[in-house]
């Protein structure tokens, strides 16, 4: 199989793994259901990145991933992809990378808000410590996956 196609398929697999990782991470995650009962502004739990997406975004994401996989498997797999398929894959990968960055920035904002809420809950005596909250590692996995898709898509444009 051509290296560019392997990069694309590997990037899709890595990206899908990242989608099902937690969007945020905190040692106080087990306290969230109780905090949610006390104050509904707290989330009841931390969703995966996939679970945090709107339904329309999930549908578009699945369609784009299917298109990328089909393009990567179309034609003789031992040769580079056609220029059009390669460019289309690179553009889709770039769009997914941009969307990942936007969602990662949202996650940082959500982490800051949740961390502030945890500090207030600690100050009010509801929890034993003010837990730190940060964006989940899954976003970095997604960034690597989309970068591989872009690299694989651009490989045929080099003239291989």
C-alpha positions in Angstrom: 0.0 0.0 0.0 1.3 3.5 -0.9 2.7 5.5 2.1 0.3 8.3 1.6 -2.7 6.0 1.8 -1.2 4.4 5.0 -0.8 7.9 6.5 -4.5 8.7 5.7 -5.9 5.4 7.1 -3.6 5.6 10.2 -4.7 9.2 10.7 -8.4 8.3 10.6 -7.9 5.5 13.1 -5.9 7.7 15.4 -8.5 10.5 15.1 -11.4 8.1 15.9 -9.5 6.9 19.0 -9.1 10.6 20.1 -12.8 11.2 19.6 -13.7 8.7 22.2 -11.3 10.0 24.8 -12.6 12.4 27.5 -12.9 16.1 26.6 -11.7 17.3 30.0 -9.7 15.7 32.8 -9.8 16.3 36.5 -9.2 14.3 39.6 -12.6 15.6 40.9 -14.6 13.9 38.1 -16.2 11.5 40.6 -17.7 14.4 42.5 -19.4 16.0 39.5 -22.7 14.0 39.9 -23.1 15.2 43.5 -22.1 18.8 42.6 -24.6 18.7 39.7 -27.4 17.8 42.2 -26.4 20.6 44.5 -25.9 23.1 41.6 -27.2 22.3 38.1 -24.6 24.6 36.5 -22.0 21.8 37.2 -22.0 19.1 34.5 -23.2 15.7 35.7 -20.0 14.2 34.2 -17.3 14.7 31.6 -18.3 13.6 28.1 -16.0 12.2 25.5 -15.1 14.6 22.7 -17.6 12.8 20.5 -20.3 13.1 23.1 -19.7 16.8 23.3 -20.3 17.4 19.6 -23.7 18.6 18.3 -25.6 16.0 16.3 -25.1 17.9 13.1 -21.3 17.9 13.7 -21.3 14.2 14.4 -23.1 13.5 11.1 -20.8 15.7 9.1 -17.8 14.2 10.8 -18.9 10.6 9.9 -19.5 11.6 6.3 -16.2 13.3 6.0 -14.3 10.3 7.5 -16.1 7.9 5.2 -15.2 10.1 2.2 -11.5 10.1 3.3 -11.4 6.4 3.7 -13.1 5.7 0.4 -10.7 8.1 -1.4 -7.7 6.4 0.3 -8.9 2.9 -0.8 -10.0 3.9 -4.3 -7.8 2.8 -7.3 -4.7 0.7 -7.1 -3.6 0.9 -3.5 0.1 0.3 -4.3 0.2 3.6 -6.2 -0.3 7.2 -5.1 -3.8 8.6 -5.1 -4.9 10.8 -8.0 -4.2 14.5 -7.7 -7.9 15.3 -7.2 -8.4 12.6 -4.5 -5.2 13.7 -2.8 -6.2 17.3 -2.8 -9.7 16.6 -1.6 -8.3 14.5 1.3 -5.9 17.2 2.3 -8.6 19.8 2.2 -10.9 17.6 4.4 -8.0 16.9 6.7 -7.3 20.7 7.0 -11.0 21.4 7.7 -11.0 18.7 10.4 -7.8 20.1 11.9 -9.4 23.6 12.1 -12.5 22.2 13.7 -10.4 20.3 16.2 -8.5 23.5 17.1 -11.8 25.3 17.6 -13.2 22.6 19.8 -10.0 22.4 21.8 -10.2 26.2 22.5 -13.8 25.6 23.6 -12.5 22.8 25.9 -9.9 25.1 27.5 -12.7 27.7 28.2 -14.9 25.0 29.6 -12.0 23.7 31.8 -11.4 27.2 33.1 -15.1 27.6 33.9 -15.3 24.2 35.6 -12.1 24.9 37.6 -13.5 28.2 38.8 -16.7 26.4 39.9 -14.6 23.8 41.7 -12.8 26.5 43.5 -16.1 28.1 44.6 -17.4 24.7 45.7 -14.2 24.2 47.7 -14.6 27.7 49.3 -18.1 26.8 50.2 -17.0 23.5 51.8 -18.7 21.2 49.3 -15.6 19.4 48.2 -12.3 18.6 50.0 -10.0 20.5 47.5 -10.2 22.8 44.5 -9.4 20.3 41.7 -7.6 21.4 38.6 -9.3 20.9 35.3 -7.7 20.8 31.9 -8.5 19.9 28.3 -8.3 16.1 27.7 -5.4 14.4 25.9 -7.8 13.3 23.2 -7.6 16.7 21.5 -3.8 16.1 21.0 -4.5 12.7 19.6 -7.0 14.2 17.2 -4.5 16.8 16.1 -2.0 14.1 15.3 -4.6 12.1 13.4 -5.7 15.1 11.3 -2.1 16.0 10.6 -1.5 12.5 9.3 -4.5 12.7 7.0 -3.2 16.0 5.6 0.3 14.6 5.1 -1.1 11.5 3.4 -3.3 13.6 1.2 -0.5 15.9 0.2 1.8 13.0 -0.6 0.4 12.4 -4.1 0.9 16.1 -4.9 4.6 15.7 -4.5 4.6 13.6 -7.7 5.2 10.1 -6.1 
